[in-house]
């Protein structure tokens, strides 16, 4: 907190002139006026409630509770420091407990079971994502997990990773419960990661038919004559005809 000292009495005789104490030689001294009223007299007598120093930070317009609420909603320390015009260290001392909470919720979400159209997977989200990354050749060491609480009160978990030059994100909603709870996909990336089969393997196989496709009926060498079809099986004499001496036409 910045300290103030009494500089003098106002010309009206009803206000006190206060000025800031310089932190370093040459610092500017800002002046403030304080009205001499019943509230001031009550404060001098000690009749006003005492404030916890952590409940107010004069160097920032944001109160600690507002800082923690914004961090819990997903804001970063750097974003809030820029918005408040203070150093990151001032924001971090209030944001640190909430950052630990977000990290813990992200870990809980990784142990939850992803829900697909056919129901929840017996594996955890972490196991499913790890298996998908290995099959696709992604780098598991480059992933980043994060979480925050949305306006609806539910916790969202996000996975960020880089594939080539693209930055990818997948988001799920955490539903705490027994056996680790469940997570449901919010976007296409999240749905694709928990799909048990890669998209490349999901191909439609044409039904088998008696006739070969037209593309396969064309020989590789156009100059090669096509083979003549075999004679109809009915033209071959049966064994009864052979025994009776009947010849085929």
HELIX and SHEET records of a PDB file:
HELIX    1   1 UNK A   38  UNK A   45  1                                   8    
HELIX    2   2 UNK A   53  UNK A   55  5                                   3    
HELIX    3   3 UNK A   64  UNK A   72  1                                   9    
HELIX    4   4 UNK A   77  UNK A   84  1                                   8    
HELIX    5   5 UNK A   88  UNK A  110  1                                  23    
HELIX    6   6 UNK A  125  UNK A  136  1                                  12    
HELIX    7   7 UNK A  140  UNK A  142  5                                   3    
HELIX    8   8 UNK A  178  UNK A  180  5                                   3    
HELIX    9   9 UNK A  188  UNK A  193  1                                   6    
HELIX   10  10 UNK A  199  UNK A  201  5                                   3    
HELIX   11  11 UNK A  214  UNK A  217  1                                   4    
HELIX   12  12 UNK A  233  UNK A  235  5                                   3    
HELIX   13  13 UNK A  239  UNK A  244  1                                   6    
SHEET    1   A 3 UNK A   4  UNK A   9  0                                        
SHEET    2   A 3 UNK A  15  UNK A  20 -1                                        
SHEET    3   A 3 UNK A  31  UNK A  35 -1                                        
SHEET    1   B 6 UNK A 119  UNK A 120  0                                        
SHEET    2   B 6 UNK A 113  UNK A 116 -1                                        
SHEET    3   B 6 UNK A 182  UNK A 185  1                                        
SHEET    4   B 6 UNK A 166  UNK A 175 -1                                        
SHEET    5   B 6 UNK A 155  UNK A 163 -1                                        
SHEET    6   B 6 UNK A 144  UNK A 149 -1                                        
END                                                                             
